[in-house]
Amino acid sequence: MTDQTVPHARPASAPVAAPRELSLMRTVQRLWPYVWPEDRSDLRMRAVGAVAMMLIAKLVTIMVPFSFKWATDALTDKGADQSTFALAIGGPIALTILYGFLRAFMQLFTQARDALFAAVSMNAVRRLADQVFIHLHQLSLRFHLERKTGGLTRVLERGRTAIEQIVRLSMLTGLPTVVEFALILGVLFYQFDWRYSLVVVIMIACYLWFTTVATNWRISIRRSMNESDSDANTKAIDSLLNYETVKYFGAEEREAARYDKAMERYERLSVGSYVSLAVLNSGQGVIFTIGLAIVMLMCISGIRAGTHTIGDFVLVNAMMIQLYQPLNFMGMLYREVKQAVIDIETMFDLLGQNPEIQDRPGAPPLDVREGTLRFEDVRFSYDPARPILRGVSFEVPAGQTVAIVGPSGAGKSTISRLIFRFYEPQAGRITIDGQDIAAVQQRTLRDRVGMVPQDTVLFNDTIAYNIRYGRWDATDAEVEAAASLAQIDNFIKLVPGGYGAQVGERGLKLSGGEKQRVAIARTILKGPPILVLDEATSALDSFTEREIQIALDRVSKGRTTLVIAHRLSTVVNANEILVLDKGVIVERGRHDDLLARQGVYAAMWNRQREVDQANEALRRAEAEEGKAEHVAIGV
């Protein structure tokens, strides 16, 4: 749009999510309704089944070191004398087979747990991701203008991964690890004595303390690394979306240097992240090894004293080695969950953002009987220090066409944004058939108002998809009829693939005129009683402009139409023309009347005529020059 009135500051009325540090418990609490959905009894049964499988798997896991101990005792005479249970169930071969079966069952129940819970965790990811996606579409235009799309998609990507990590790690790693800790400590206390349990408790406490301190140190590095990652990703997307502009200005090296600078910071922070991880893992390994060595030395002392067997030595070693896995999981759980909470903070902040424009409680749908559009003393500013509209009042009678013209920055396109309730005026009101649009449902307002913008951006899909976007339940015949009215059907028939042809990202495979015709066909298919044409032909050449104008005249026939125009030649037949300058309507009337006044409109008309005449003379001169060259070559 040529009306460059982009917001620079959020008004006082717009809610802002307060920055906060989300705790793990708060995060799990907010995720719980998605893990235990009230409307999905099948998923709740899966969650219960997964917990049952987990408990069975942990009981079997505890039995594995005991089978190893019994087999070892059975291989020694002294051990065989003392291990009556081992003799009762068989010799070393049978006990070794039992060991193998227990390990197999441990794996079986663990994998069954994961398989059962997979549907629960992924359903939680999908439902929360859908909620965030829907919420983003409910947020105001101001929010999206102030955010970088590349950084936003990166936040969503990391947020989805974080949701899955928190759900799976807390349910499939955190709870099982706590259960295993309790079982191992109980076995050590029962099979040996309290000193063994005390040593293990102290070792676990030191291990978790070091993990907490080191992980908190890593968090700041991780946060900065994520920021640099988002920055690099945003620069890459921004550059690739502006591929043609980069080529126009030969700025490939500049863009590469800009991207490399962002990646250099990401590289440096990533190295710091890996170094801190190495420090963390090393410290954890040292603490565990010290604890393992102490309990093994205590067991050797017991063997010498005759209170323990060789099998007990094997048992305590296997039990400690087996403890290392859940203990390492505990460290990983803390690290990954803390990092996931960091990644999910922004996603929760997005959910915490309230839409700037909201329907009032009990707002009725918009009832369009005739389609009369009225502005009543409307005042609006994006920034209080810079007023855009200063008491604008006008009416577009039902079925008639009113045009708004004026210099760039006068506030023309702001009017279209207010009609669609992307923003709300600070004073005055906008009505349709006497109904204040601020008091009706936004969805019904936008259903009944159509838009053909200056800069048409299409979805990266087929031509048929983009036309059918106007009314999703339209038949193929209705899509083709809309294309015919928009005068694009002949072009579609010539394109390989026809209506199934891909238009490319943002419609870049189509010319400006072709994209504009698709937008017109889309609006024709929507069939709104009120139509807004926001400088729909200002970026087109004269020939294409005339073709598009014919199509627009067809669309607006019989509809209440507001035309925001840059080229005055497109609005000469309007029922009324409003001249907007610095947020104020300075002139209004029909084309001939405004010319006769010799005011602002007449001056604009004369300037455009001079430019058009100069362009026409230049075109004719180029044509004559080309003709002369052709004749010379023929001679």
N, C-alpha and C positions, 0 to 999 in steps of 0.2 A: 504494500500500500504506500502511496506517496505521502499520506498524512503521517509523518514521523512523530507521533505523540506517544512515545514509548514511556511507560511508567518508570520513575526513578526511585520512588520511595513508597513504602507501605503506609496507607492512612492509619490514623489512630484506631479506627474501628476494626481493622483487620487483625484477626487473632494470630498470635505467634507462639509456636510451641516452645516452651521454656526448656533450655538445655538441662539434662539431668543424667546421672550415672545410674543405669539400670543394673540391679543386682541379679544374680542367678536365680534366686527364689522368685523375684518379681517376674523374671522372664518365663520361668517354668509355670508360674501361676497364670500368666496370660496365655501360654500355649496349651494349658490343660484342657480347655473346652474343645480344642482341635484334636487332642490325643484321645479324649474320652467324649466323643460327640453324642449328644443326647438323642439325635435322630438316627443313629447307626448302631443298632444292637449287635449286628454282625461284627463290627470293628471292636466293640467293647468285649465281646466274647473272644476275639483274637488276642486282645491285650491280656485278658485273664489267662488264656491258654499259654501265652508267651511267658508270663510270670511263673506259671506252674512248671513249664519246661525248664525255666531258669533254675528253680529250686531243685528239681530232680538232677539237672546237670551238675550243680554244685555239690550235692550229696555224693554223686558218683565220683566227682573230681577228688573229694576228700578220701574216698576209698582207694584211689589209685596208689598213693604212697604206702598205704597199709598192705596192699597186695605185694608190693615190691619188698617191704620189710619181711612179710611172711615167707616169701620165696628165698630171701637171703638167709633167714634163720633156719629154714629147712635144709639149706646146703651146709650148715655147720652143726656138728654134733651137739655142742653146747646150746646153740640156738634151738635145735630140734627138741632137746629135753625141756626147754623152757617154753616153747611155743606149742602148747597142746592144741590150740585152735588150728595152727598150720597142719599138724599131724592129722587132725580130725577131717579136714577137707581134702587131704591129698598131699603128695610130695611136691618137689620143686617144679616138675613139669606142669602139673595141674595148676599150681599157683601162678606160674608164668603165663599159662593160657588165660587164667582169670585176669591177670594184669592186662593182657592184650584186649580182652573183652571189655573191661572197664574203660580203657582208653577209647575204644571204639564207641561205646555207649555215650561217653562224655562228649565226643564230637557229634554224635547223632543228635542228642538232645540240644546241644548248643546251636547246631544248624537249624533244627526244627524251630527253636525259639526265634532265631533271626528271620526265618521264612514266614512264621506266623505274624511277626510284628512289622514286616515290611509294608504290608497294606495299610497298617495304622499310621506309620510314620509318613509314608508318601501321600496319604490322603490329607494329613495335617499340612504338609508342604503345599499341596495343590490348593486347599481351601484358603489358607492364609495368603498365598501368592495371589489368588483370585481376588480376595478382599482388598489387598493393597492396590492391585491393578484397577479395580472398580473405583476405589477411593481416589486414585490419581486423576481419573476422568471427572470426578466430582469437584476437584479443587479448582480454584479460580484461574482465569487466564493470566492474572498477575503472577501467580506462583510459577506457572510454566515459562513465562517470559523471563523470570529471574533465575531459573535453573538451567544448567547445561545438560542437554539430552544425554550426551555420552556419559557424564558423571552419574546421572540418574539411573541409567540402565545398568551401570556397574554396581550401584548400590543395591538394586533389585537382584542382580545376579548373586552378589555375595550374601544378600539377605536370605535368598532361597536356600543356599548352601548352609548358612548358619542355622536356619530352622531345622533342617534335616539333622545336622550335627547335634544340636541341643536335644532334640527329641530322641534320637537313637542313642546318643552317649549317656544321657541321664537314665533312660529306661533299660538299655541293654548292656551298659558298662557300669554306671554308678551304683545302681541297686545290687546287681550281682557281686560287685566288688565288696560292698559293705557286708553282704551275707557271707562271702568267702573269708573275709577278715575274721568275723565272729566264729566261724567254724574252725579255722586254723588255730586261733587263740584257745578255743575250748579244747581242741585235741592236744595241744602242747601242754595245757594245764593238767589234763586228765592222764595223758600217756607219760609225761615227764614230771615236772613240778612247776610251781609258780614262778621260779626264777627264769625259766625259759620264756614264759609268757611276758614277764616284765621286760626282759631284754628285747623281745620282739616289739612290744608296745613302745619302748623308748626309741628303737630303730625307726618304727613307723612315724612316730611324732617328729623326729629329726628329719626324716625323709620328706614329710609333708611340709614342715616349716621351710626347709630349703627350697622345695618346689614352689611354694607360695612366694617367697622373696624373689627368687630368680625369675619367676613368671611375671610378677608385677614389673620387674625391670624390663622384661621383654615386651610388655604391653605397649609402652611408649614407643618403642622401636616399631612394633607392628602397626600402630596407629599412623605413624608418619609414613611408613611404607605403603599403607593403603591409600593415604592421601596422594602420594606421588604416583601410585598406580592409576588412580582415578584421573589425575591430571594428565598423565601420558595418554591414557585411553581417550580422554576428551579431546586432546589436541589431534590425535590420529583421526578420530571420527570427523571432527570439524574440518580438517584438511581434505579428507577424502570426499566429504559432501560438497566441498567447494573445489573439486578437481579442475573444472574448466577455468575458474578464476586463477588458480595456481598456474595453469598453463598460459593464460593470457598475459600474465606478468612475469613469466619465466622465473617463478619463485620456488622451484623445486629444492634448490640448495638451502634456501632460507627456511623452508618448511622442515627439511631434513634436520637442519641444525636445531630448530625449535623443538622437534620431537626428541632428538638425541639429548638435548639438555635435560628434558623431563626424564628420559630413561636413565641418564647418568645419576640423577638423584635417586631413582628407584634402585639402580644397581648398588649404589653405596649403602643404602638402607637395607637392602636384601642381604648384602654381605654381613652387615651388623647383626641381622636377624639370625643368620646361620651360625655366626660366632657365638652369640648368646645361647643358641640352642646347644652347641657343643659344650659350653660351660655348664649348662643345666644338666645335660645327660651325664657328664663326667662326675659332677658332684653327687648326683643320685646313685651312680654306680659305686662310688667310694663309700657312701653311707651304708648302702645295702651290704656290700662286701664285708665291712667291719662287723655288722650285726650277724651275718652268716658265719664268719670265722669264730665269733664269741660262742654262739650256741653249739658249734661243732666241737670246739675245745671243751666245753662243758660236758658234752656227750662222751668224748674220749675219757675224761676224768671219771665219768660214771661207769664206763666199760672196765677201766682199770680197777674200780672199786667193786665191780661185780654186780652193780645195780642195773646196768644196761647191757644189751647185746649188740652184736655187729649189725643186726637188723634194725635196731634203734638208731644206730649211726646213719644207716642208709635212709631210714624214715625221716629223721630230722633234716638231713640234707635235701631229700626230695621235697619235704614239706616247705623248706625255705626257698628252694628253687621254684617250687610251685607258687609260693607267696610272691615271688618277684614279678610274675606276670600281672596279677591284679594290682600289685603295688605300682608297677610301671603304668598300668592302665589308669591308676588313680592320678599319677602325675600327668599323664596324657589327658585324662579327663579334665583336670583343672586347667591345663594349658589351652586345650581346644575349646572348652566351654567359655573360658574367659575371652578368648579371641573371637568366638562366635557371638558372645554378648556384645563385643565391640562392633562387630559387623552388623548385628541386628538392631543396634541402637538407632541408627538412622532410619531403618524401616519402621520402627515403632514411632519415631518422630514424625514420619510421613503419615502414619495412621492417626497421630495426635493432632495433625494440622486440620483445623476446621475450615470448611469451604467459606470463602469470603462472601459468596452469594448463596443464601439458603432459602428454601421455601418456608413461608410462615406456617405455623401449626394450623392444620385444617384448610390450607389454601385450596380453592376450587380450581378446576381446569379452565383454561381460556375458552370462552364461547365466542367464536367469530361468526357473526351473522351477516355483516356487510363488509367489514374490513377497513373501517376508517381508522387511520393512525394519526395520533395527535401528540405533539410536544408542548408542554405547558410550563413556560418559564424555567427551563432546565439549565441547571448550573452544575458543572463538573470539572474536577481537576485530578490528575494522577498524583501531583505533588501540590500541597497547599500553596506553595510559593509560586506556582505557575498555573493560573486558571486556564482551562481549555475552552469550555463553553460558558458564556456569560449571559444567561437569561435567554435561551433560544426557545422561541414559540413558533409553531407552524402546524398545519394540518394537511394530511394526504387523504382527500376524500375517497370513498370506496370506488374502486374500479378506475381511478385516475392515476396519472403519472406526474410526480413532482420530482424535480431535479435539484440537487445541491451542487453548486460550483464555488470555486474560490481558490486562492493560492495554496501552495503546499504548507501544511502546518496550521491551517485555519481551524481544524477540528472536524473535518468532513467524515473521516473514517471512524472517529470516536463516536459519532452518531450511530453508525451501524453496530458498533460494539455495545452501545447502550440499549439498542433495540433488542439485541439477543441476550441482554442481561449478563454479559460478561463482566460488567461493572454496574454499579448503581449510582445515580446522580446524588450529589450532596444536597440539592434543593430542586424543587419542581417535581413533575411527574410525567410519565409517558403512558398513554392509554391506547387501547385498541377497542373500538366500539364502546368507549366509556369505561372500560375495565383497566384499572391501574396494573400494569404488567408486574409491578413489584409485589402484588397481592395474589398472583395466580401461580400455578405450578410451572416451573421452568420447562419441564419436558413438553407440556402441551403448547407453551409459547413457541418453542423451537420447532415443534411439529408443524405449526401453522405459518411459519415465516421461512421463506426460501432465500438462499444467498448464492449469487454468482460473484466470486471475488476476483480481484485483479490478478493475484498470483495463485493460480490453481495448482495445488499439490495433490497428486494422485497416489493411491496405494500401489505398492509393488506387486500387482496382480494383473488380471486380464482386463480388457476393455469392458467386457460384460459385467465383471465384478464392480468396477468403478461406476458404471452407469446405474446398476441395480442398487448401489449404495443409497440412492435416493429413496427407494421403497423396496425393502428386502423381499417382500412376498410377490413382487411383480413377475409376470410370466415372461417367457422369451419374446413373445409377440409384442408385449407392452414395452420391453426394452428396445426392440427394433423400431417400434413406432416413435419412441422418444428420440432415438438417434436420427430418425428421418426428419423429425421436426427441427432438430438441432443442426441439420444439414451435415452430418458426419457419416451417414450410412454409406455413401458412395466410397469414401475413404476406407471405411472398415472392410468393405467388400474386396478392395484391392490389396489389403494387408494380408500377408501369409498368416493363416490361423484365424482370420476374421475376428469375431467377437472374443475368441479365445486367445488372441495375441497378447503377450505380456507388454506392459507399458514401461517397465523398468522402475528403478527407485525414484520416487517423487515424480514419475511420469516422464523421465528424461529421454525416453525413446520417441516421444511425440514432440511436434513443434508447438510453439506457443498457441497458435490458432487451433490446433487439434486438441490440445489440452483444454482450451477454453470451450470448445464445442462439447467435449465430454462433460464438463461441468454444467453446461447448459442442459444437456440431455438428462443429467442426473437431477437437476432441479425440475425439469419438465415432468419426469417420472414421479417426483415427490408431489407435484401438483398443489403447492401452497396457495392460499388465498391472498397472501401478502408477499411481495417480492422485493428484495434489496439487491441492487446491482452496484457493487462497490468498485468503480473505475474499471469495469470489466473489459474495456478495449484500449486502455491507455498505453499498454506495452506492445501493441500490434502495429503492423504496417498498415498503410491506408487501404490497400485492397482487401486484406484480411479483416480490417476493421469494418468495412462496409458489409462483408459477408456475415460477420458475427453480429453486426447491428440488425441485420434482417432477421436472424434467428432470435435475437433478444426481443425484437418487436413482436414476434410470434408468441414468445413466452409471456410477455407482460400484457398481452391483449386480454381485457376483461379482468385483470388483477390489479389490486392496489399496489403501485410500484413506486419505490423510492430509488432514484438514480443518483449515485454519487459520481460525478463526472470530472474528468480532467480535460478531455477534448470537448469543446462546446458544440461542435458540429453534431454530436450524438444526442443532444438534448433540445434541439430547436423545436421539436414537435411536442415537448412536454406541456402539460396543462398549466404548470407554474414552475418558474425557475427561482430558486433562492440563492442569493449571493452571500456567502459566508466569509467573513474576514475577521481574524483575531477573535474568534469565538462569538461573533455578533452577526446577525443577519442585517446587512447594510442595504440590500436591494431585493425586491421580489416582483415578479410579474411574468408575462409571456415574453418570448424571444423578441418579437418586433417592438413591444413596448419598452423593453430594457434598452434596446439599441437606440430608440428614439430619445431616451433620457440622456444619452451621452455620458453615462456615469462609469462605475467600476466595471460592470459587465461589458459595456461597449468597448472600453479600453482593452479588456482581456480578449474580446472577439477580434479586435483590430490587430493585436499582437499575434494572435494565432493565424490570422489570415495572411499576415506578412510572412510569417515563418513557412506556412503552407505554400505560398506563392514562390518563395525562394527555393524551397525544396523541389517544387514542380519544375521551375526553370532549370535547376541543376540536373534534374532527371532528364529533361529534354535535351540539354546540352550534351550529357553523356551519351544519350541515344544517337544524337546527330554525329557525335565524334565516332561512335562505333560504326555507324552507317558509312561514314566517309572512309574509314579504314578498310571496311569490307569492299567498297568500290575500288579503292587503290589496289588492293590485293587482286581483285578481279581483272583490272587493267594489266 
